[in-house]
């Protein structure tokens, strides 16, 4: 499988447990299974700070009780490069997307934008795939890393893409400036305000994922799609119709 294993998954030296909830979504929704989060990064460099960032994010998510998968895009073809998208990496990426309830996207900022690799992964996720929607209704957290001063070009673009993919992008986000200064030689993030922000973002992602879980089907139920599928609304089960129906004896 094209999944990266995270070294020292339970080792979080930069996290102060005295201030971290182990279950940040308690009371917000059903916890019958762990939140399933897919993480994507946007660089194939051996010393990839976007990959290091999602590894830190995965460790934090696991601490918060989530189940995580990090997709390795190293052999992912370009969109439309393979006829019919018939490539094992494309198929696996889509399977992980369908498995997920939420996602984390982290791209380096390159030439003021997200990388081609980051865009290619998103482009391989169709809105509709045989009646299955790999992204619709899922939560999304966006992050970026920069070699220079702090910027928000990449996260802004990722937000646009998340909206286009019909995902619920959470309000918080992470932008790590001068990323080469924020990680040690082993790829571990040093304690800093940037690290604390990633903790904030992952905490919020878990909360929104659990909060939306019991309502996910209703939130993505659309008139246009019901019409296209010729699926009329059942008035006996449509609560909104019942609520606005005229009452007997009403003037």
C-alpha positions in Angstrom: 0.0 0.0 0.0 1.1 3.5 -0.7 0.9 4.7 2.8 3.8 6.2 4.7 4.4 4.9 8.2 5.1 7.6 10.8 8.2 7.1 12.9 7.7 7.5 16.6 3.9 7.9 16.2 3.3 8.2 19.9 6.3 10.4 20.7 5.3 14.1 20.9 8.2 16.0 22.7 6.8 19.4 21.6 3.3 18.8 23.0 2.6 19.7 26.6 0.0 17.2 27.7 -1.1 19.4 30.6 -3.0 21.6 28.1 -4.0 19.0 25.5 -7.4 17.2 25.5 -7.2 13.5 24.8 -10.7 13.6 23.5 -11.4 17.1 22.2 -14.7 16.1 20.5 -16.3 14.7 23.7 -20.0 15.5 23.7 -20.2 16.8 20.1 -21.3 13.6 18.4 -21.1 9.8 18.2 -17.7 8.3 19.0 -18.6 4.7 17.8 -15.4 4.7 15.8 -12.3 6.8 15.5 -12.3 9.8 13.2 -10.7 8.6 9.9 -8.4 11.2 8.5 -6.4 11.1 5.2 -3.3 13.3 5.0 -1.8 14.6 1.7 1.5 16.4 1.2 2.9 18.2 -1.7 6.7 17.5 -2.2 8.8 14.5 -3.1 12.0 15.9 -1.7 13.9 13.6 0.7 13.8 16.4 3.3 10.2 17.4 2.6 8.8 19.9 5.2 5.2 19.4 4.0 5.7 15.7 4.6 7.2 16.4 8.0 4.3 18.7 8.8 1.7 16.1 8.0 3.6 13.5 10.0 3.4 15.9 13.0 -0.2 16.4 12.3 -0.8 12.6 12.2 0.9 12.2 15.5 -1.3 14.9 17.0 -4.4 13.4 15.5 -3.6 10.0 16.8 -3.1 11.5 20.3 -6.6 13.0 19.9 -8.0 9.5 19.2 -8.1 9.6 15.4 -7.1 7.0 12.8 -4.7 8.4 10.2 -3.4 7.5 6.8 -0.7 9.4 4.9 -0.7 8.8 1.2 2.7 8.5 -0.6 2.3 10.1 -4.0 5.8 9.2 -5.3 4.5 7.1 -8.2 1.3 9.0 -8.9 1.0 9.8 -12.6 -0.1 13.1 -13.9 -3.8 13.6 -14.5 -4.9 12.2 -17.9 -1.4 10.6 -18.3 -2.9 7.1 -18.0 -5.9 6.1 -20.1 -9.0 5.7 -18.0 -7.0 6.6 -14.8 -6.0 2.9 -14.8 -3.1 3.1 -12.5 -2.8 1.5 -9.0 -1.7 4.7 -7.3 -4.8 6.5 -8.6 -7.0 3.7 -7.5 -5.4 3.6 -4.1 -5.7 7.3 -3.5 -9.4 7.2 -4.3 -9.9 4.2 -2.0 -8.3 6.1 0.9 -10.4 9.2 0.1 -13.6 7.1 0.3 -12.4 5.6 3.5 -11.8 9.0 5.1 -14.2 11.2 7.0 -11.8 14.2 6.9 -8.6 15.2 5.3 -5.5 17.3 5.8 -3.8 19.0 2.8 -0.4 20.5 3.2 1.5 22.1 0.3 4.8 23.9 0.1 4.4 27.4 -1.4 6.2 27.4 -4.8 6.2 30.4 -7.0 3.4 31.8 -4.9 1.1 28.8 -5.2 0.6 25.2 -4.3 2.8 22.6 -6.0 1.9 20.6 -9.1 2.1 17.4 -7.0 -0.5 18.7 -4.6 -2.8 19.8 -7.3 -2.3 16.4 -9.1 -3.5 14.5 -6.1 -6.6 16.6 -5.8 -7.3 16.4 -9.5 -7.3 12.6 -9.3 -10.2 12.8 -6.8 -13.4 13.0 -8.9 -16.5 14.7 -7.6 -18.5 11.6 -8.6 -17.2 8.1 -9.2 -19.9 5.6 -10.0 -22.3 7.2 -7.6 -19.6 7.4 -4.9 -18.3 10.8 -3.9 -14.7 10.6 -2.6 -14.7 14.1 -1.1 -18.2 15.5 -0.7 -19.2 16.1 2.9 -15.8 15.5 4.4 -14.0 17.9 6.7 -10.8 19.5 5.6 -7.8 21.2 7.3 -5.4 23.2 5.1 -1.7 23.8 5.9 1.3 25.2 4.0 5.1 25.5 4.5 7.2 28.3 3.1 11.0 28.7 2.7 10.7 32.5 3.4 8.4 34.8 5.3 5.0 33.8 6.3 2.4 33.7 3.5 -1.1 32.4 2.9 -1.2 31.9 -0.8 -1.1 28.1 -0.7 -3.7 27.7 2.0 -6.0 30.2 0.3 -5.8 28.1 -2.9 -6.4 24.9 -0.9 -9.5 26.5 0.5 -10.8 27.2 -2.9 -10.1 23.7 -4.0 -11.8 22.3 -0.8 -14.9 24.3 -1.6 -14.9 23.1 -5.2 -14.6 19.5 -3.9 -17.7 20.1 -1.7 -15.7 19.7 1.5 -16.2 21.5 4.9 -12.9 23.4 5.3 -12.5 24.3 9.0 -11.9 27.9 10.0 -8.4 27.4 11.4 -5.3 26.8 9.3 -1.5 26.6 9.6 1.2 28.4 7.7 4.8 27.6 8.7 7.3 30.3 7.7 11.0 29.5 7.1 10.2 25.9 7.6 13.9 24.9 7.5 14.3 26.5 10.9 11.3 24.7 12.5 12.4 21.1 12.2 15.4 19.2 13.5 17.7 16.9 11.6 15.3 14.0 12.2 12.4 15.8 10.7 10.7 16.5 14.1 9.1 19.9 14.6 10.6 22.0 17.4 8.3 23.6 20.1 7.1 26.9 18.7 4.0 29.0 18.0 3.9 27.2 14.6 3.7 23.8 16.3 1.0 25.1 18.7 -1.0 26.3 15.7 -0.9 22.8 14.1 -2.1 21.3 17.4 -5.0 23.9 17.3 -5.9 23.0 13.7 -5.9 19.2 14.4 -8.0 19.7 17.5 -10.5 21.7 15.5 -10.5 19.2 12.7 -11.4 16.3 15.1 -14.2 18.4 16.6 -15.8 19.4 13.3 -15.5 15.8 12.0 -17.4 14.4 15.0 -19.8 17.3 15.0 -20.8 16.7 11.4 -20.8 12.9 11.5 -24.4 12.3 12.4 -25.6 14.9 9.8 -23.3 14.1 6.9 -25.9 12.4 4.7 -28.5 15.2 5.2 -26.0 18.0 4.6 -25.0 16.8 1.2 -28.6 15.9 0.1 -29.2 18.2 -2.9 -32.3 19.1 -4.9 -30.4 19.0 -8.2 -29.0 15.5 -7.6 -32.4 14.2 -6.4 -33.9 15.5 -9.6 -31.2 14.1 -11.8 -31.6 10.7 -10.1 -35.4 10.9 -10.3 -35.6 10.4 -6.6 -38.7 12.3 -5.3 -38.9 13.4 -1.7 -41.1 11.2 0.4 -43.6 13.6 2.2 -44.2 11.1 5.0 -40.5 11.2 6.0 -39.7 14.8 5.0 -39.6 16.6 8.3 -39.4 20.0 6.7 -42.6 19.4 4.8 -44.3 18.2 8.0 -43.2 21.4 9.8 -44.7 23.8 7.3 -47.8 21.8 6.5 -51.1 23.7 7.3 -52.6 22.5 10.6 -56.3 21.4 10.7 -58.6 24.2 11.8 -56.0 26.8 11.0 -57.4 30.0 9.5 
